Amino acid sequence: MNMRYYIIIFDKELVGNQVFRDRIGRLGETYYLFDGNIVLLRCNSSSRDIYSAISADEFGTKLMLVMEVNRTEYFGYMQSNLWGWLKEEKTNNQ
């Protein structure tokens, strides 16, 4: 089964919350970006299921966006380990 890729952007107030991070981490492979409030996620879930899993209980009123992304084309200037993460995941799914 092919994995799907998502970007999750959430309220910076949740950056240090380990319960929130653990919820995201249980869903699949993660890569955190910038100030820690943006994460790339590789998993088999839908965006609705991801949102439901991470927004339950005390996080239900926190701002967040879960969006599926297509990795067939990307470009930019980032940390070298991100390029490795993207390349590794792409190689594993071909």
Buried (B, 14 or more C-beta within 10 A) or exposed (E): EEBBBBBBBBBEEBBEBEEBBEBBEEBBBBBBBEEEBBBBBBBEBEBEEBBEBBBEEEBEEBEBEBEEEEBEEEEEEEEEEBEEBBEEBEEEEE
